[in-house]
Amino acid sequence: MAKPVTLSQHLPLRWLGVLPFFAFAVLFLILPTLYIVIGAFRTPQGDFTLDNIIGLNTPTIRNAYWISVKISFWSALLGCVIGFAMAAAITVGNTAKGLRNPLMTFSGVASNFAGVPLAFAFIATVGPAGIITLYLRTEFGINLRAYGWNLLSAWGLTVTYLFFQIPLMILIITPALDGLKREWREAAAILGATGPQYWRMVGFPILLPSILGTMALLFANAFGAVATAIALTGPSLNIAPILLFAQIRGDVLGSPNLGYALAFGMIVITGLANALYIWLRARSERWLK
Amino acid sequence: MTRLFAWGALLTGIVFFLLPLYGMTEFSLRMRRGVYSLDAYRAVLVDPQFQATFGYSVVMALFTIAFGILLVVPTAYWVRLKMPELRPVVEFITLLPLVIPAIVIVFGYIRLYNTSSWLPLTGSAMGTNILLMFGYATLALPYMYRAVDTGLRTIDVGTLTEAAQSLGAGWGTILSRIILPNVLGAVLSGAFLTFAIVIGEFTMAALLNRPAFGPYMQILGANRAYEPSALAVIAFAITWACMGLIQLVTRFSKHERAKA
């Protein structure tokens, strides 16, 4: 790219163009996060300490993290499996190509339909007085509650999260499925491979980094979600984001610095999941470009 | 066998998606005993709280979009034109809001900009509004930046800039009259996505105590039976409209380019 020769070529002026962006990023993204991270390693007097991190090891907080991890893991795993099956059906399955555009559009909408209204939709459907719950009870005498179903629980939250996890998986994995070259399949067929053999030995190994990477992304996505959980269960369910929400509102842990440590723990978990995603995506790009 | 599996997966998924949509629509029509009616919608729409909070969130969304465009378009343009070596850094920063949960970011805001700090934004309602807008801009940053950067990729930034400069245009003119119109489709996509994110956002608004639509929905959900379903239908319609507009804009700008 040829550079026009003007006075603004000199270094300080060149940096002026990105100054607003970096000022914004530092003030409203990096400094606030750093403040939390540093606070997690400080006493109220400002000295360095590891007590806050160690203080996370109480039954309540450990439990909150553990339930959060379980919800995020299961919603990510199920989202991946179901989303992959649906994406495969509209791409390589030769089954329902006509459904491809509607499903992709719908996925764009559903992956953004999160938060409070999503909780309402599930309460109206399979909540204690939901349409399906009542229908099954009056028409078939099936009491979902007696079968252990409770929307206002960790499993209820997992199922609710699937409403945006599955579409997100479809949106991310469909391009990867499109990247599988027809020649690979033909080559495998010429060498005598059956359909399942092709998938087991060629298709699936190529896609595996993409699938696992997306799963890490879905995990982080569910882990940081607050609004749906609060609208669904109120403050009753003890998961990490709800505990942090209560801590910010009213210092329920009785120690501001322990609150920073709780938030720091969340950053570490979502950070690890995202690092895994980036690393796996780089690997998958070796084959799928 | 494979076919059966494919159809099975599709049908399961579609039923799973349609049931809650059906459930919320059906439930929202049941406020009057025995017959379907729009009473729940009427109750929501005439509620002054709804009007106030919805209006507040719309205004916040518009300001967030304006601020986002002012921040992202010049930056993405400048990085492409003059500082390509900065691209990985800028891209990394724009992806950070996807890594750091929103609740943690707003936690930092509350502690960093409280009344006894060097920049006491939370001290006044106006200051808190501005802080919330910055928070929303942060949440929308990954989407806005990616949309604009993709748009810039399709045009020859260097040549356009040189042509404009040789005709005597300054940086302001180049950005507003050359670059922006050329990436308008991408900018609008980012804008509609920002709107969809901001309009129902709960966590930041609730923790900063601003009367936004998200917290209003949550409070209504805890106290009413049928109105929340009506709100869910309205929110779904808004999300759908935003995504539809994005598709429309994308198709339209592709069409324009094909003609040119």
Interface residues (C-beta under 8 A of the other chain):
Chain A: M1 A2 K3 P4 T6 R14 G17 V18 P20 F21 F24 A25 L27 F28 L29 I30 L31 P32 T33 L34 Y35 I36 G39 I82 G83 A85 M86 A88 A89 I90 G93 T95 A96 L99 T105 F106 G108 V109 A110 N112 F113 G115 V116 P117 L118 A119 F120 A121 F122 I123 A124 T125 V126 A129 G130 I131 I132 L162 F163 I166 G195 A220 F223 G224 V226 A227 I230 A231 G234 P241 L244 F245 I248 R249 G259 A263 M266 I267 T270 G271 N274
Chain B: T2 R3 F5 A6 W7 A9 L10 T12 G13 F16 F17 L19 P20 L21 Y22 G23 M24 E26 F27 S28 L71 V72 P74 T75 W78 V79 L81 K82 M83 L86 V90 I93 L96 P97 L98 V99 I100 P101 A102 I103 V104 I105 V106 F107 G108 Y109 I110 R111 L112 F134 G135 A137 T138 L141 G158 T161 E162 Q165 L193 A196 I197 G200 E201 F202 T203 A206 L207 G214 M217 Q218 G221 A222 A225 P228 S229 L231 A232 A235 F236 T239 W240 C242 M243 I246 Q247
